[in-house]
Amino acid sequence: MDLEQNILLQPSTVTNDVRLLGKIVEMNTILVFNLPNNPGTEWITYSITLAADSGWYKEVFENEVPTELEMREVLSILEHMYIRGEYSRAVDTGSIDSVYLRSGN
């Protein structure tokens, strides 16, 4: 995915740049990923691997890495994927482009 913002003033302290929501055994399970850096005023391309050992963690149990089985279960019953678009507390414009989901096979 590609992200950019038009200004770099008043950076937001919000985290969880990408969130995956699925239901495992009648419970919402949310896995989150934080990008290594916020987008700048030029387009930045980010690539995120959908595997348990690639930087994902459970939102409720912060810093707890999901098992590979939990990751696969969330992906198999994925209800929502959220991509953060706001990186500033100032009045600004954020942009997103080129979001792709690809199979590793």
N, CA, C and O atoms as CSV, one atom per row, in Angstrom:
chain,resi,resn,atom,element,x,y,z
A,1,MET,N,N,0.843,-1.162,0.000
A,1,MET,CA,C,0.000,0.000,0.000
A,1,MET,C,C,0.889,1.224,0.000
A,1,MET,O,O,2.032,1.178,0.454
A,2,ASP,N,N,0.361,2.309,-0.507
A,2,ASP,CA,C,1.076,3.574,-0.548
A,2,ASP,C,C,0.315,4.596,0.290
A,2,ASP,O,O,-0.908,4.702,0.201
A,3,LEU,N,N,1.061,5.352,1.109
A,3,LEU,CA,C,0.459,6.381,1.957
A,3,LEU,C,C,1.242,7.682,1.813
A,3,LEU,O,O,2.448,7.667,1.564
A,4,GLU,N,N,0.550,8.798,1.972
A,4,GLU,CA,C,1.196,10.106,2.055
A,4,GLU,C,C,0.289,11.036,2.847
A,4,GLU,O,O,-0.903,10.778,3.011
A,5,GLN,N,N,0.876,12.121,3.333
A,5,GLN,CA,C,0.105,13.184,3.979
A,5,GLN,C,C,0.660,14.518,3.499
A,5,GLN,O,O,1.815,14.604,3.082
A,6,ASN,N,N,-0.157,15.544,3.560
A,6,ASN,CA,C,0.301,16.808,2.970
A,6,ASN,C,C,1.106,17.688,3.923
A,6,ASN,O,O,1.778,18.616,3.473
A,7,ILE,N,N,1.054,17.421,5.226
A,7,ILE,CA,C,1.866,18.173,6.193
A,7,ILE,C,C,2.409,17.214,7.248
A,7,ILE,O,O,1.874,16.121,7.433
A,8,LEU,N,N,3.454,17.616,7.927
A,8,LEU,CA,C,4.054,16.785,8.970
A,8,LEU,C,C,3.915,17.415,10.351
A,8,LEU,O,O,4.611,17.017,11.284
A,9,LEU,N,N,3.024,18.396,10.491
A,9,LEU,CA,C,2.835,19.090,11.756
A,9,LEU,C,C,1.986,18.272,12.719
A,9,LEU,O,O,1.160,17.465,12.294
A,10,GLN,N,N,2.186,18.477,13.986
A,10,GLN,CA,C,1.394,17.876,15.055
A,10,GLN,C,C,1.148,16.383,14.838
A,10,GLN,O,O,0.001,15.966,14.674
A,11,PRO,N,N,2.211,15.575,14.834
A,11,PRO,CA,C,2.028,14.143,14.608
A,11,PRO,C,C,1.127,13.502,15.660
A,11,PRO,O,O,1.195,13.837,16.843
A,12,SER,N,N,0.305,12.600,15.221
A,12,SER,CA,C,-0.591,11.865,16.099
A,12,SER,C,C,0.205,10.828,16.881
A,12,SER,O,O,1.204,10.304,16.389
A,13,THR,N,N,-0.235,10.536,18.083
A,13,THR,CA,C,0.407,9.496,18.881
A,13,THR,C,C,-0.334,8.168,18.788
A,13,THR,O,O,0.021,7.206,19.470
A,14,VAL,N,N,-1.352,8.115,17.953
A,14,VAL,CA,C,-2.123,6.891,17.757
A,14,VAL,C,C,-1.226,5.839,17.092
A,14,VAL,O,O,-0.386,6.159,16.251
A,15,THR,N,N,-1.421,4.604,17.481
A,15,THR,CA,C,-0.679,3.507,16.854
A,15,THR,C,C,-1.672,2.563,16.178
A,15,THR,O,O,-2.801,2.955,15.885
A,16,ASN,N,N,-1.270,1.368,15.941
A,16,ASN,CA,C,-2.104,0.365,15.280
A,16,ASN,C,C,-2.483,0.818,13.871
A,16,ASN,O,O,-3.639,1.135,13.590
A,17,ASP,N,N,-1.483,0.840,13.000
A,17,ASP,CA,C,-1.666,1.333,11.637
A,17,ASP,C,C,-2.553,0.432,10.786
A,17,ASP,O,O,-3.288,0.916,9.926
A,18,VAL,N,N,-2.487,-0.866,11.021
A,18,VAL,CA,C,-3.344,-1.817,10.303
A,18,VAL,C,C,-3.974,-2.729,11.337
A,18,VAL,O,O,-3.295,-3.227,12.235
A,19,ARG,N,N,-5.280,-2.946,11.207
A,19,ARG,CA,C,-6.018,-3.803,12.143
A,19,ARG,C,C,-6.796,-4.840,11.352
A,19,ARG,O,O,-7.464,-4.515,10.371
A,20,LEU,N,N,-6.706,-6.085,11.784
A,20,LEU,CA,C,-7.474,-7.183,11.201
A,20,LEU,C,C,-8.449,-7.679,12.249
A,20,LEU,O,O,-8.051,-7.994,13.371
A,21,LEU,N,N,-9.721,-7.753,11.893
A,21,LEU,CA,C,-10.753,-8.189,12.832
A,21,LEU,C,C,-11.394,-9.467,12.316
A,21,LEU,O,O,-11.912,-9.515,11.201
A,22,GLY,N,N,-11.350,-10.494,13.143
A,22,GLY,CA,C,-12.027,-11.756,12.835
A,22,GLY,C,C,-12.646,-12.305,14.105
A,22,GLY,O,O,-12.298,-11.870,15.203
A,23,LYS,N,N,-13.552,-13.249,13.972
A,23,LYS,CA,C,-14.168,-13.869,15.145
A,23,LYS,C,C,-13.596,-15.271,15.300
A,23,LYS,O,O,-13.684,-16.097,14.392
A,24,ILE,N,N,-13.008,-15.524,16.469
A,24,ILE,CA,C,-12.537,-16.866,16.803
A,24,ILE,C,C,-13.333,-17.319,18.009
A,24,ILE,O,O,-13.284,-16.681,19.060
A,25,VAL,N,N,-14.064,-18.408,17.870
A,25,VAL,CA,C,-14.880,-18.971,18.939
A,25,VAL,C,C,-15.757,-17.901,19.588
A,25,VAL,O,O,-15.697,-17.687,20.798
A,26,GLU,N,N,-16.563,-17.240,18.778
A,26,GLU,CA,C,-17.539,-16.243,19.233
A,26,GLU,C,C,-16.921,-14.991,19.860
A,26,GLU,O,O,-17.644,-14.176,20.434
A,27,MET,N,N,-15.621,-14.823,19.766
A,27,MET,CA,C,-14.980,-13.628,20.313
A,27,MET,C,C,-14.316,-12.861,19.188
A,27,MET,O,O,-13.715,-13.454,18.292
A,28,ASN,N,N,-14.425,-11.528,19.236
A,28,ASN,CA,C,-13.683,-10.716,18.278
A,28,ASN,C,C,-12.200,-10.823,18.602
A,28,ASN,O,O,-11.777,-10.633,19.742
A,29,THR,N,N,-11.439,-11.126,17.592
A,29,THR,CA,C,-9.989,-11.144,17.737
A,29,THR,C,C,-9.439,-10.085,16.808
A,29,THR,O,O,-9.708,-10.104,15.607
A,30,ILE,N,N,-8.672,-9.163,17.358
A,30,ILE,CA,C,-8.109,-8.078,16.570
A,30,ILE,C,C,-6.590,-8.184,16.614
A,30,ILE,O,O,-5.974,-8.178,17.680
A,31,LEU,N,N,-6.013,-8.280,15.433
A,31,LEU,CA,C,-4.564,-8.290,15.305
A,31,LEU,C,C,-4.141,-6.945,14.734
A,31,LEU,O,O,-4.797,-6.418,13.836
A,32,VAL,N,N,-3.062,-6.392,15.241
A,32,VAL,CA,C,-2.633,-5.064,14.821
A,32,VAL,C,C,-1.164,-5.080,14.384
A,32,VAL,O,O,-0.368,-5.919,14.805
A,33,PHE,N,N,-0.850,-4.117,13.523
A,33,PHE,CA,C,0.501,-3.977,12.994
A,33,PHE,C,C,0.846,-2.497,12.993
A,33,PHE,O,O,0.031,-1.665,12.593
A,34,ASN,N,N,2.048,-2.169,13.438
A,34,ASN,CA,C,2.517,-0.785,13.413
A,34,ASN,C,C,3.579,-0.635,12.336
A,34,ASN,O,O,4.545,-1.396,12.294
A,35,LEU,N,N,3.397,0.337,11.478
A,35,LEU,CA,C,4.377,0.605,10.434
A,35,LEU,C,C,5.672,1.114,11.057
A,35,LEU,O,O,5.646,1.705,12.136
A,36,PRO,N,N,6.800,0.892,10.394
A,36,PRO,CA,C,8.074,1.330,10.967
A,36,PRO,C,C,8.218,2.854,11.050
A,36,PRO,O,O,8.980,3.364,11.871
A,37,ASN,N,N,7.487,3.571,10.204
A,37,ASN,CA,C,7.523,5.037,10.226
A,37,ASN,C,C,6.238,5.577,9.613
A,37,ASN,O,O,5.583,4.907,8.814
A,38,ASN,N,N,5.894,6.779,9.996
A,38,ASN,CA,C,4.700,7.424,9.444
A,38,ASN,C,C,4.978,7.896,8.023
A,38,ASN,O,O,6.126,8.159,7.663
A,39,PRO,N,N,3.930,8.003,7.219
A,39,PRO,CA,C,4.134,8.513,5.863
A,39,PRO,C,C,4.596,9.968,5.878
A,39,PRO,O,O,4.334,10.714,6.821
A,40,GLY,N,N,5.281,10.344,4.818
A,40,GLY,CA,C,5.747,11.718,4.675
A,40,GLY,C,C,4.911,12.462,3.654
A,40,GLY,O,O,3.792,12.062,3.334
A,41,THR,N,N,5.465,13.545,3.149
A,41,THR,CA,C,4.739,14.360,2.168
A,41,THR,C,C,4.932,13.844,0.744
A,41,THR,O,O,4.387,14.413,-0.203
A,42,GLU,N,N,5.691,12.790,0.592
A,42,GLU,CA,C,5.806,12.065,-0.684
A,42,GLU,C,C,5.256,10.664,-0.444
A,42,GLU,O,O,5.255,10.182,0.689
A,43,TRP,N,N,4.797,10.021,-1.487
A,43,TRP,CA,C,4.264,8.666,-1.363
A,43,TRP,C,C,5.329,7.731,-0.801
A,43,TRP,O,O,6.479,7.749,-1.242
A,44,ILE,N,N,4.938,6.917,0.173
A,44,ILE,CA,C,5.795,5.864,0.717
A,44,ILE,C,C,5.064,4.541,0.535
A,44,ILE,O,O,3.880,4.426,0.853
A,45,THR,N,N,5.771,3.555,0.026
A,45,THR,CA,C,5.200,2.228,-0.174
A,45,THR,C,C,5.529,1.350,1.026
A,45,THR,O,O,6.681,1.262,1.451
A,46,TYR,N,N,4.503,0.703,1.562
A,46,TYR,CA,C,4.650,-0.221,2.680
A,46,TYR,C,C,4.211,-1.599,2.222
A,46,TYR,O,O,3.238,-1.736,1.481
A,47,SER,N,N,4.922,-2.603,2.661
A,47,SER,CA,C,4.564,-3.989,2.376
A,47,SER,C,C,4.521,-4.727,3.707
A,47,SER,O,O,5.488,-4.707,4.468
A,48,ILE,N,N,3.406,-5.369,3.981
A,48,ILE,CA,C,3.207,-6.038,5.262
A,48,ILE,C,C,2.931,-7.516,4.993
A,48,ILE,O,O,2.049,-7.859,4.205
A,49,THR,N,N,3.683,-8.375,5.646
A,49,THR,CA,C,3.488,-9.813,5.512
A,49,THR,C,C,2.402,-10.266,6.472
A,49,THR,O,O,2.411,-9.902,7.648
A,50,LEU,N,N,1.476,-11.055,5.973
A,50,LEU,CA,C,0.380,-11.564,6.803
A,50,LEU,C,C,0.787,-12.904,7.409
A,50,LEU,O,O,0.247,-13.950,7.050
A,51,ALA,N,N,1.737,-12.858,8.323
A,51,ALA,CA,C,2.212,-14.038,9.046
A,51,ALA,C,C,2.419,-13.637,10.505
A,51,ALA,O,O,2.759,-12.490,10.798
A,52,ALA,N,N,2.214,-14.573,11.402
A,52,ALA,CA,C,2.261,-14.277,12.838
A,52,ALA,C,C,3.600,-13.712,13.283
A,52,ALA,O,O,3.642,-12.877,14.186
A,53,ASP,N,N,4.678,-14.141,12.677
A,53,ASP,CA,C,6.009,-13.736,13.138
A,53,ASP,C,C,6.568,-12.529,12.386
A,53,ASP,O,O,7.782,-12.326,12.358
A,54,SER,N,N,5.697,-11.729,11.780
A,54,SER,CA,C,6.174,-10.592,10.978
A,54,SER,C,C,5.837,-9.225,11.580
A,54,SER,O,O,5.802,-8.225,10.864
A,55,GLY,N,N,5.591,-9.181,12.889
A,55,GLY,CA,C,5.352,-7.899,13.539
A,55,GLY,C,C,3.925,-7.670,14.015
A,55,GLY,O,O,3.622,-6.611,14.565
A,56,TRP,N,N,3.057,-8.628,13.815
A,56,TRP,CA,C,1.672,-8.514,14.286
A,56,TRP,C,C,1.623,-8.807,15.776
A,56,TRP,O,O,2.453,-9.551,16.299
A,57,TYR,N,N,0.640,-8.216,16.459
A,57,TYR,CA,C,0.382,-8.590,17.833
A,57,TYR,C,C,-1.110,-8.440,18.116
A,57,TYR,O,O,-1.848,-7.814,17.355
A,58,LYS,N,N,-1.534,-9.034,19.234
A,58,LYS,CA,C,-2.945,-8.987,19.614
A,58,LYS,C,C,-3.241,-7.636,20.239
A,58,LYS,O,O,-2.491,-7.167,21.095
A,59,GLU,N,N,-4.335,-7.005,19.816
A,59,GLU,CA,C,-4.662,-5.678,20.328
A,59,GLU,C,C,-4.990,-5.698,21.812
A,59,GLU,O,O,-4.545,-4.824,22.556
A,60,VAL,N,N,-5.751,-6.670,22.247
A,60,VAL,CA,C,-6.178,-6.717,23.649
A,60,VAL,C,C,-5.007,-7.042,24.568
A,60,VAL,O,O,-4.890,-6.467,25.651
A,61,PHE,N,N,-4.138,-7.959,24.144
A,61,PHE,CA,C,-2.975,-8.350,24.938
A,61,PHE,C,C,-1.741,-7.747,24.279
A,61,PHE,O,O,-0.952,-8.447,23.644
A,62,GLU,N,N,-1.589,-6.424,24.442
A,62,GLU,CA,C,-0.539,-5.696,23.735
A,62,GLU,C,C,0.811,-6.382,23.889
A,62,GLU,O,O,1.192,-6.811,24.978
A,63,ASN,N,N,1.507,-6.470,22.799
A,63,ASN,CA,C,2.829,-7.096,22.692
A,63,ASN,C,C,2.788,-8.621,22.719
A,63,ASN,O,O,3.842,-9.257,22.686
A,64,GLU,N,N,1.612,-9.222,22.777
A,64,GLU,CA,C,1.526,-10.678,22.677
A,64,GLU,C,C,1.378,-11.043,21.208
A,64,GLU,O,O,0.415,-10.647,20.552
A,65,VAL,N,N,2.323,-11.787,20.709
A,65,VAL,CA,C,2.325,-12.188,19.302
A,65,VAL,C,C,1.311,-13.317,19.107
A,65,VAL,O,O,1.263,-14.245,19.914
A,66,PRO,N,N,0.501,-13.252,18.046
A,66,PRO,CA,C,-0.432,-14.346,17.800
A,66,PRO,C,C,0.328,-15.593,17.349
A,66,PRO,O,O,1.423,-15.503,16.793
A,67,THR,N,N,-0.262,-16.734,17.594
A,67,THR,CA,C,0.310,-17.964,17.046
A,67,THR,C,C,-0.001,-17.998,15.552
A,67,THR,O,O,-0.866,-17.265,15.074
A,68,GLU,N,N,0.695,-18.836,14.835
A,68,GLU,CA,C,0.418,-18.976,13.401
A,68,GLU,C,C,-1.017,-19.458,13.197
A,68,GLU,O,O,-1.678,-19.033,12.249
A,69,LEU,N,N,-1.512,-20.343,14.075
A,69,LEU,CA,C,-2.890,-20.820,13.977
A,69,LEU,C,C,-3.873,-19.670,14.176
A,69,LEU,O,O,-4.845,-19.560,13.428
A,70,GLU,N,N,-3.641,-18.810,15.168
A,70,GLU,CA,C,-4.525,-17.659,15.389
A,70,GLU,C,C,-4.512,-16.726,14.183
A,70,GLU,O,O,-5.558,-16.229,13.766
A,71,MET,N,N,-3.336,-16.493,13.630
A,71,MET,CA,C,-3.237,-15.629,12.447
A,71,MET,C,C,-4.040,-16.213,11.294
A,71,MET,O,O,-4.790,-15.499,10.628
A,72,ARG,N,N,-3.883,-17.499,11.061
A,72,ARG,CA,C,-4.621,-18.155,9.967
A,72,ARG,C,C,-6.129,-18.128,10.212
A,72,ARG,O,O,-6.911,-17.930,9.282
A,73,GLU,N,N,-6.535,-18.329,11.469
A,73,GLU,CA,C,-7.965,-18.296,11.789
A,73,GLU,C,C,-8.552,-16.910,11.536
A,73,GLU,O,O,-9.625,-16.790,10.945
A,74,VAL,N,N,-7.860,-15.868,11.979
A,74,VAL,CA,C,-8.358,-14.506,11.752
A,74,VAL,C,C,-8.463,-14.232,10.253
A,74,VAL,O,O,-9.458,-13.672,9.793
A,75,LEU,N,N,-7.452,-14.621,9.498
A,75,LEU,CA,C,-7.478,-14.389,8.045
A,75,LEU,C,C,-8.565,-15.205,7.360
A,75,LEU,O,O,-9.144,-14.755,6.371
A,76,SER,N,N,-8.849,-16.393,7.871
A,76,SER,CA,C,-9.858,-17.240,7.224
A,76,SER,C,C,-11.281,-16.752,7.485
A,76,SER,O,O,-12.195,-17.073,6.726
A,77,ILE,N,N,-11.472,-15.982,8.550
A,77,ILE,CA,C,-12.797,-15.458,8.879
A,77,ILE,C,C,-12.767,-13.934,8.996
A,77,ILE,O,O,-13.524,-13.345,9.767
A,78,LEU,N,N,-11.898,-13.317,8.233
A,78,LEU,CA,C,-11.697,-11.873,8.300
A,78,LEU,C,C,-13.004,-11.129,8.026
A,78,LEU,O,O,-13.647,-11.338,6.997
A,79,GLU,N,N,-13.384,-10.264,8.958
A,79,GLU,CA,C,-14.587,-9.459,8.794
A,79,GLU,C,C,-14.260,-8.034,8.371
A,79,GLU,O,O,-14.992,-7.435,7.583
A,80,HIS,N,N,-13.155,-7.484,8.894
A,80,HIS,CA,C,-12.780,-6.112,8.581
A,80,HIS,C,C,-11.264,-5.969,8.572
A,80,HIS,O,O,-10.558,-6.618,9.344
A,81,MET,N,N,-10.783,-5.116,7.694
A,81,MET,CA,C,-9.385,-4.705,7.710
A,81,MET,C,C,-9.396,-3.179,7.709
A,81,MET,O,O,-9.981,-2.551,6.827
A,82,TYR,N,N,-8.752,-2.604,8.695
A,82,TYR,CA,C,-8.690,-1.154,8.825
A,82,TYR,C,C,-7.267,-0.699,8.561
A,82,TYR,O,O,-6.319,-1.284,9.085
A,83,ILE,N,N,-7.111,0.331,7.760
A,83,ILE,CA,C,-5.808,0.930,7.507
A,83,ILE,C,C,-5.890,2.379,7.961
A,83,ILE,O,O,-6.717,3.151,7.476
A,84,ARG,N,N,-5.040,2.728,8.877
A,84,ARG,CA,C,-5.040,4.083,9.430
A,84,ARG,C,C,-4.697,5.097,8.341
A,84,ARG,O,O,-3.790,4.874,7.539
A,85,GLY,N,N,-5.417,6.194,8.319
A,85,GLY,CA,C,-5.176,7.214,7.320
A,85,GLY,C,C,-4.863,8.579,7.909
A,85,GLY,O,O,-4.541,9.514,7.175
A,86,GLU,N,N,-4.954,8.699,9.217
A,86,GLU,CA,C,-4.742,9.994,9.869
A,86,GLU,C,C,-3.481,9.935,10.719
A,86,GLU,O,O,-3.399,9.164,11.675
A,87,TYR,N,N,-2.500,10.758,10.362
A,87,TYR,CA,C,-1.216,10.751,11.062
A,87,TYR,C,C,-0.882,12.099,11.682
A,87,TYR,O,O,0.219,12.291,12.198
A,88,SER,N,N,-1.819,13.027,11.635
A,88,SER,CA,C,-1.579,14.354,12.184
A,88,SER,C,C,-2.802,14.810,12.966
A,88,SER,O,O,-3.933,14.458,12.628
A,89,ARG,N,N,-2.570,15.593,14.008
A,89,ARG,CA,C,-3.679,16.199,14.746
A,89,ARG,C,C,-4.073,17.533,14.134
A,89,ARG,O,O,-5.061,18.139,14.548
A,90,ALA,N,N,-3.303,17.997,13.147
A,90,ALA,CA,C,-3.610,19.256,12.452
A,90,ALA,C,C,-4.624,18.984,11.338
A,90,ALA,O,O,-4.889,17.834,10.985
A,91,VAL,N,N,-5.178,20.057,10.799
A,91,VAL,CA,C,-6.054,19.920,9.631
A,91,VAL,C,C,-5.146,19.586,8.452
A,91,VAL,O,O,-4.285,20.378,8.069
A,92,ASP,N,N,-5.350,18.425,7.897
A,92,ASP,CA,C,-4.459,17.939,6.851
A,92,ASP,C,C,-5.224,17.052,5.886
A,92,ASP,O,O,-6.427,16.837,6.032
A,93,THR,N,N,-4.508,16.546,4.902
A,93,THR,CA,C,-5.065,15.586,3.960
A,93,THR,C,C,-4.144,14.376,3.921
A,93,THR,O,O,-2.949,14.506,3.658
A,94,GLY,N,N,-4.697,13.212,4.179
A,94,GLY,CA,C,-3.957,11.963,4.061
A,94,GLY,C,C,-4.472,11.209,2.848
A,94,GLY,O,O,-5.651,11.297,2.504
A,95,SER,N,N,-3.585,10.471,2.205
A,95,SER,CA,C,-3.975,9.736,0.995
A,95,SER,C,C,-3.477,8.304,1.071
A,95,SER,O,O,-2.423,8.029,1.646
A,96,ILE,N,N,-4.249,7.394,0.482
A,96,ILE,CA,C,-3.891,5.984,0.415
A,96,ILE,C,C,-4.119,5.507,-1.019
A,96,ILE,O,O,-5.056,5.942,-1.687
A,97,ASP,N,N,-3.266,4.624,-1.473
A,97,ASP,CA,C,-3.371,4.105,-2.836
A,97,ASP,C,C,-2.746,2.715,-2.869
A,97,ASP,O,O,-1.982,2.337,-1.981
A,98,SER,N,N,-3.081,1.982,-3.886
A,98,SER,CA,C,-2.434,0.695,-4.198
A,98,SER,C,C,-2.458,-0.308,-3.057
A,98,SER,O,O,-1.414,-0.823,-2.655
A,99,VAL,N,N,-3.636,-0.584,-2.538
A,99,VAL,CA,C,-3.776,-1.606,-1.492
A,99,VAL,C,C,-4.071,-2.929,-2.187
A,99,VAL,O,O,-5.045,-3.059,-2.927
A,100,TYR,N,N,-3.198,-3.913,-1.929
A,100,TYR,CA,C,-3.343,-5.234,-2.549
A,100,TYR,C,C,-3.189,-6.304,-1.485
A,100,TYR,O,O,-2.387,-6.168,-0.561
A,101,LEU,N,N,-3.955,-7.356,-1.622
A,101,LEU,CA,C,-3.771,-8.571,-0.823
A,101,LEU,C,C,-3.335,-9.652,-1.793
A,101,LEU,O,O,-4.039,-9.950,-2.757
A,102,ARG,N,N,-2.166,-10.242,-1.537
A,102,ARG,CA,C,-1.657,-11.280,-2.428
A,102,ARG,C,C,-1.398,-12.550,-1.669
A,102,ARG,O,O,-0.969,-12.517,-0.516
A,103,SER,N,N,-1.654,-13.663,-2.305
A,103,SER,CA,C,-1.361,-14.962,-1.737
A,103,SER,C,C,0.132,-15.249,-1.894
A,103,SER,O,O,0.742,-14.874,-2.895
A,104,GLY,N,N,0.703,-15.908,-0.910
A,104,GLY,CA,C,2.114,-16.273,-0.973
A,104,GLY,C,C,2.356,-17.510,-1.812
A,104,GLY,O,O,3.504,-17.902,-2.025
A,105,ASN,N,N,1.288,-18.130,-2.291
A,105,ASN,CA,C,1.447,-19.371,-3.083
A,105,ASN,C,C,1.769,-19.085,-4.524
A,105,ASN,O,O,1.932,-20.013,-5.316
